[in-house]
Amino acid sequence: MNSRLNSRLNEPYTSRTEGAFGAWAPPVDIFEKDDHLVIRAEIPGLPTADMDVRIENGVLTLHGERKQDAEIREETAHRAERVYGMFTRSFTLPTTVDATKVTASYKDGILEMSIPKAEAAKPKQVEIKAA
């Protein structure tokens, strides 16, 4: 299996399409920071116009398309390893977040979505009354 994969990677460039290699998905990190949930997706070289972030029924969906560079043509390429085509990632959000206040920013190839926790989910100090 390894030798077949290596030989395939060492072959001269041939036209690659999404159908030939399957869909791709950007890697993500999901973690909590202070009073919000953070999702970071690694999508270098993709303009924001080619990305879409939506929330529907408690599911955050990241969708986009990386288009192949028009400069790279089959007859002139020696190697083309980057993946192109459409991608979709979906994440079910916990009920403890406020999906109406999601923000997104894109810098240095990283799309970062910040989802604040709902007020009901934030810790509250309980006053202790003397009896």
N, C-alpha and C positions, 0 to 999 in steps of 0.2 A: 504494500500500500504506500509506504513512504517513497519507494523508488518511483512509483507511478506519479505521485504528487510532485516530486522533485523534477522528474522529466517534463511534466506538464508546465511547471514554472519556468523551466529553462528553454522551452520552445520559443521560437520567434513570436512576436505579437500576432494574435488573431483577434478578430472582432469579438468583443464580449458584450453580451446583453444580459439584462436582468434575468430573463427566462433561462439562459444557459447556466447561470450560477446561483439562481435563487435570490430572494430578496435579502437585503442587508439591513442591519439595524445598528444605529450608533450606540456605543457603550454609554452607560449612565451610572452615576453615583446618586444614591438617595439617602439623606440623613436629616436629623433634627438639629436645629441651631436656634438657641434661645427660645423664642415663642413662635417658631414657624418650621415648616418642612421644606427642605431644599432638594430639588432634582436638577442635577447637572448632566447635560448630554454633550458628548464630544462630537462636534460636526464641523471640522475645519474646512475652509474653502467654500462654504455654502452661504450665499447671500440670504438675508432675512426674508426677502421677497419669495424665496423658494421654500420657506418653512411655514408651518401652520400649527398653532397650539390651541386646542379646544378642550372644554370641559362640558361633559354631558352625562347626566344621570350618575354623578359621582365618579366618572372615569375621565382622567386627563389623557388626551391623545396628542402625540407629537407626530406630525406627518410632514414629509418633504421629498425633495428630489435633488439628487446631485447629478448634474448634467455633464456629459463627457466634454472635455476640452476640444474645441473644433480644430486646434492645431495638431492634435495627435491623430494621424491618419495611419491606416493599416500598412500602407506601403513605405512609410518612413519611420515607424516606431520600432525600436529594438526591444523594449520591455514596457508593459503597461500593467501595473499591479493594483492600482487604486480601483476601488469599487464605485460603480455608478448605478443610478437608477433610483427608484422610489423606495422609501422606507416608512414604516409606521411603528411606533411604540405606544402602548397603552398601559396605564397604571390606575388601579382602583384606589381612590383616595379614601383615607380613613374618615369616619364621620366626625372626628374631632377637629377637622380643619374647616375654614371658611372659604369655600371654593369661589365665592363672589369677589374675593379680594386678591386673586392670584396676580403676580407681576412676573414679567420675563425680561431678561436682558441678554445680549449677545456680545461677547468680547473674546478676542484671541481664539476663535474657533470653539468656544464653550458657550452653550445656551444654558442659562441658569434660570429656573423657575422657582419662585418663592411663594409658598402657600401658608398664610398665617393660620395659627390655631384659632378655633372658635373661642369666644369669650367664656363659654360654659366649660371648656376643656382646660383653661388656664388655672393654675393653682391659686387658691384664695386663702388669705389669712382669716382665721376664725377667732373672733374676740372671745376671751374667757371672762365671764362676769363673776364677781365675788358673790357667794350665797349669803 
